[in-house]
Amino acid sequence: MELNTEFLTDEERRLTSEFFDKGYVIRDAEDRPGLDRIQTLVAGIAADHLGLDAPSDPGAFLNEIHTRVTGQTLNDLRLTVFNRMNQQEGFRRDYFSQARTVLGMLVGNEIAMQRRVNLSIQMPDDDSSILPVHADVLSGDSPYEVVQWTPMVDCYGTKAMYILPPKRNQEVQDSLKNYPDADALMEDIRDDLVWIEIAYGQVMVFNQNLLHGNVVNAEPETRWSMNCRYKGVFTPYADKRLGEFFEPITLRPASAIGIAYQLPGGFRDA
């Protein structure tokens, strides 16, 4: 379907063109104080879990967390931080505010947000946190979703993630059944992958229909990143349903009135 851009602003046209061309956009976080609150919250929960005082430099503490935990204790730490951050009042609002304008341009102004924001921690040389090449839409996600990917530390090289550009992705998915496994697929597309470089203070929104993943982190620092799905409230759902996985967060008055409205009894009886 060809997109009609006649009614878009110049900024919306630029963002739309970039998203279609690359499959992702990276922008500065829109609410830096809110982002810093999240980083401080995460570092504080992690420190508390380890019996330490809250760090004075949250970013440095997160980058060096591999000096304080092992591969065997990492998942307990991740689950603790994941659960406690999602219970924190205002956390999801702060997270959404980092890409509010971008999401409004790409998704719409009536948005459903994932009810719990995901957390990834990938220590150097740890192969337990690898997500092999995949496309979320092939595993039961709606093709109408986008993902907001927000680093808590600078991410670069193998400390980040990769994504297959849209044109090459279409070619590969058209012949996906010909690949015997993920390793064969990865070998074929390796040279076409775009390796994301994104600093703390930036946020990425990407098309989860594209093949993406990560590899063993060969950098000397630990990766901390968060991701969260969004979609238009009234777009089709797949396995992840509204009210179960998604929650409307920017429903407008006309929609709320329309949803609640009931015709008077007998009005259509004839």
C-alpha positions as CSV (number, residue, x, y, z in Angstrom):
1,M,0.0,0.0,0.0
2,E,1.4,3.4,-1.0
3,L,1.5,5.9,1.7
4,N,-0.2,9.3,1.1
5,T,2.1,12.0,2.5
6,E,0.1,15.0,1.2
7,F,-1.2,15.9,4.6
8,L,2.1,15.2,6.5
9,T,4.4,18.0,7.7
10,D,7.9,18.3,6.3
11,E,9.3,16.7,9.5
12,E,6.8,13.8,9.3
13,R,7.8,13.2,5.7
14,R,11.5,13.1,6.5
15,L,10.9,10.7,9.4
16,T,8.6,8.5,7.3
17,S,11.1,8.3,4.5
18,E,13.9,7.4,6.8
19,F,11.9,4.7,8.5
20,F,10.8,3.1,5.3
21,D,14.4,3.3,3.9
22,K,16.3,2.0,6.9
23,G,13.7,0.2,9.0
24,Y,14.6,2.3,12.1
25,V,15.2,5.8,13.3
26,I,17.4,7.1,16.0
27,R,16.7,10.4,17.7
28,D,17.8,12.2,20.9
29,A,15.7,11.3,23.9
30,E,12.8,13.8,24.2
31,D,12.8,13.9,28.0
32,R,16.4,13.6,29.3
33,P,15.5,14.2,32.9
34,G,13.0,11.3,32.6
35,L,15.7,9.1,31.0
36,D,18.1,9.9,33.8
37,R,15.5,9.0,36.3
38,I,15.2,5.6,34.7
39,Q,18.9,5.0,34.6
40,T,19.2,6.0,38.3
41,L,16.3,3.8,39.2
42,V,17.8,0.8,37.4
43,A,21.2,1.3,38.9
44,G,19.8,1.8,42.4
45,I,17.7,-1.4,42.2
46,A,20.7,-3.4,40.9
47,A,22.9,-2.0,43.7
48,D,20.3,-2.8,46.3
49,H,20.0,-6.4,45.0
50,L,23.8,-6.7,45.4
51,G,23.8,-5.2,48.9
52,L,25.6,-2.1,47.7
53,D,24.9,1.6,48.2
54,A,23.3,3.5,45.3
55,P,26.1,4.4,42.8
56,S,27.1,8.0,42.3
57,D,27.7,7.3,38.6
58,P,24.8,5.1,37.4
59,G,26.1,4.7,33.9
60,A,29.6,3.6,35.0
61,F,28.1,1.2,37.5
62,L,25.9,-0.4,34.8
63,N,28.7,-0.6,32.3
64,E,30.9,-2.5,34.8
65,I,28.2,-4.8,36.4
66,H,30.1,-7.8,35.0
67,T,32.7,-7.2,37.7
68,R,30.1,-7.8,40.4
69,V,28.0,-10.7,39.0
70,T,28.5,-14.0,37.3
71,G,26.6,-15.7,34.5
72,Q,24.9,-17.8,37.1
73,T,23.6,-14.8,39.1
74,L,22.9,-12.5,36.2
75,N,19.3,-13.7,35.6
76,D,18.3,-13.2,39.2
77,L,19.6,-9.6,39.0
78,R,17.8,-9.0,35.7
79,L,14.5,-10.4,37.0
80,T,14.7,-8.3,40.1
81,V,15.4,-5.1,38.2
82,F,12.7,-5.9,35.6
83,N,10.0,-6.5,38.2
84,R,10.8,-3.6,40.5
85,M,11.2,-1.0,37.7
86,N,7.9,-2.0,36.2
87,Q,6.2,-1.6,39.6
88,Q,7.6,2.0,39.9
89,E,5.0,4.7,39.5
90,G,5.7,6.9,36.5
91,F,8.2,4.5,35.0
92,R,6.3,3.6,31.9
93,R,5.3,7.3,31.4
94,D,9.0,8.3,31.6
95,Y,9.9,5.5,29.1
96,F,7.2,6.5,26.6
97,S,8.1,10.2,26.9
98,Q,11.6,9.5,25.4
99,A,10.1,8.9,21.9
100,R,6.6,10.3,22.2
101,T,6.8,12.6,19.2
102,V,8.5,9.9,17.0
103,L,5.9,7.3,18.0
104,G,3.1,9.8,17.2
105,M,4.5,10.2,13.7
106,L,5.1,6.6,13.0
107,V,2.3,4.9,14.9
108,G,-0.5,7.5,15.4
109,N,-1.9,9.5,18.2
110,E,-4.0,6.7,19.7
111,I,-1.4,4.3,20.9
112,A,-1.4,1.0,22.8
113,M,1.7,0.3,24.8
114,Q,3.2,-2.9,26.1
115,R,2.2,-3.3,29.8
116,R,5.7,-4.2,31.0
117,V,8.9,-2.8,29.5
118,N,11.5,-5.5,28.8
119,L,15.1,-5.4,30.1
120,S,18.2,-6.9,28.5
121,I,21.6,-7.2,30.2
122,Q,24.4,-8.6,28.1
123,M,27.8,-9.0,29.8
124,P,31.1,-9.4,27.9
125,D,31.7,-12.9,26.5
126,D,28.4,-14.1,27.9
127,D,26.5,-16.4,25.4
128,S,23.4,-16.8,27.6
129,S,21.8,-13.6,26.4
130,I,22.0,-14.0,22.7
131,L,18.9,-13.6,20.5
132,P,19.6,-15.3,17.2
133,V,18.4,-13.7,14.0
134,H,14.6,-13.5,14.0
135,A,11.6,-11.3,13.1
136,D,9.1,-10.9,15.8
137,V,6.2,-10.9,13.4
138,L,7.0,-14.5,12.6
139,S,6.5,-15.5,16.2
140,G,3.0,-14.3,16.8
141,D,3.5,-10.5,16.9
142,S,1.2,-8.2,14.9
143,P,2.8,-6.6,11.8
144,Y,1.4,-3.3,13.0
145,E,3.8,-3.1,16.0
146,V,7.0,-1.0,16.3
147,V,9.7,-1.4,19.1
148,Q,11.2,1.4,21.1
149,W,14.8,0.4,22.0
150,T,16.4,2.5,24.7
151,P,20.0,2.0,25.9
152,M,20.9,2.7,29.5
153,V,24.6,2.9,28.4
154,D,26.4,3.6,25.2
155,C,25.9,0.7,22.8
156,Y,28.3,0.0,19.9
157,G,29.8,-2.9,17.9
158,T,28.8,-6.3,19.4
159,K,27.5,-4.5,22.5
160,A,24.5,-3.4,20.4
161,M,22.1,-5.2,18.0
162,Y,21.9,-5.6,14.3
163,I,19.0,-5.2,11.8
164,L,18.6,-6.3,8.2
165,P,17.6,-3.4,5.9
166,P,14.0,-3.5,4.4
167,K,15.0,-4.2,0.8
168,R,17.2,-7.1,1.6
169,N,14.8,-8.3,4.3
170,Q,12.1,-8.7,1.7
171,E,14.3,-10.7,-0.5
172,V,15.3,-13.0,2.3
173,Q,11.8,-13.5,3.8
174,D,10.4,-14.4,0.3
175,S,12.8,-17.4,0.4
176,L,12.9,-18.0,4.2
177,K,11.7,-21.6,3.8
178,N,14.9,-22.4,1.9
179,Y,17.1,-21.9,5.0
180,P,17.6,-25.1,7.1
181,D,18.3,-23.1,10.3
182,A,19.1,-19.8,11.8
183,D,22.9,-20.3,11.4
184,A,22.5,-20.8,7.6
185,L,20.3,-17.7,7.5
186,M,22.8,-15.7,9.5
187,E,25.7,-16.8,7.3
188,D,23.8,-15.6,4.2
189,I,22.9,-12.2,5.5
190,R,25.9,-11.3,7.6
191,D,27.4,-8.9,5.1
192,D,24.1,-7.1,4.7
193,L,23.4,-6.4,8.4
194,V,23.5,-2.9,9.8
195,W,25.1,-2.8,13.3
196,I,23.4,-0.2,15.4
197,E,25.5,2.4,17.2
198,I,23.5,4.4,19.8
199,A,24.6,6.4,22.8
200,Y,22.9,6.8,26.1
201,G,20.7,9.8,25.6
202,Q,19.3,8.5,22.3
203,V,16.4,6.2,21.5
204,M,15.7,4.0,18.5
205,V,12.3,3.0,17.1
206,F,12.5,0.0,14.7
207,N,10.3,-2.1,12.5
208,Q,10.0,-5.5,14.3
209,N,9.0,-7.2,11.0
210,L,12.6,-7.0,9.9
211,L,15.2,-9.6,10.8
212,H,17.3,-8.6,13.8
213,G,19.2,-10.0,16.7
214,N,22.5,-9.8,18.6
215,V,25.7,-11.8,19.0
216,V,28.1,-12.4,21.9
217,N,29.2,-9.1,23.4
218,A,32.9,-8.9,22.6
219,E,33.2,-5.3,24.0
220,P,34.7,-4.7,27.5
221,E,31.5,-3.3,28.9
222,T,28.0,-4.7,29.8
223,R,25.0,-3.7,27.7
224,W,21.9,-2.6,29.4
225,S,18.9,-1.8,27.1
226,M,15.2,-1.7,27.3
227,N,12.6,-2.4,24.7
228,C,8.8,-1.9,24.5
229,R,6.2,-2.5,21.8
230,Y,3.6,0.0,20.6
231,K,0.8,-0.2,18.0
232,G,-2.3,1.8,17.0
233,V,-5.1,1.0,19.4
234,F,-7.5,0.1,16.5
235,T,-5.0,-1.8,14.4
236,P,-5.3,-5.7,14.2
237,Y,-3.9,-7.7,17.0
238,A,-2.1,-11.1,16.9
239,D,-1.2,-13.3,19.8
240,K,-0.5,-10.3,22.1
241,R,-3.9,-8.9,22.9
242,L,-5.3,-5.6,24.1
243,G,-5.9,-5.7,27.8
244,E,-3.6,-8.7,28.3
245,F,-0.3,-7.6,26.7
246,F,-1.2,-4.1,25.5
247,E,-2.8,-1.1,27.3
248,P,-4.2,2.0,25.6
249,I,-2.3,5.0,26.8
250,T,-3.3,7.9,24.5
251,L,-6.9,7.2,23.7
252,R,-8.7,10.4,22.5
253,P,-12.1,11.6,23.7
254,A,-14.0,10.9,20.5
255,S,-12.9,7.2,20.6
256,A,-13.7,6.9,24.3
257,I,-17.1,8.3,23.7
258,G,-17.7,6.0,20.7
259,I,-16.6,2.9,22.6
260,A,-18.9,3.7,25.5
261,Y,-21.9,4.8,23.4
262,Q,-24.9,2.5,23.2
263,L,-28.0,3.3,21.0
264,P,-31.2,3.7,22.9
265,G,-33.3,0.6,23.4
266,G,-35.4,-0.2,20.4
267,F,-33.9,2.5,18.3
268,R,-33.2,0.1,15.4
269,D,-36.1,-2.2,16.0
270,A,-38.4,-2.0,12.9
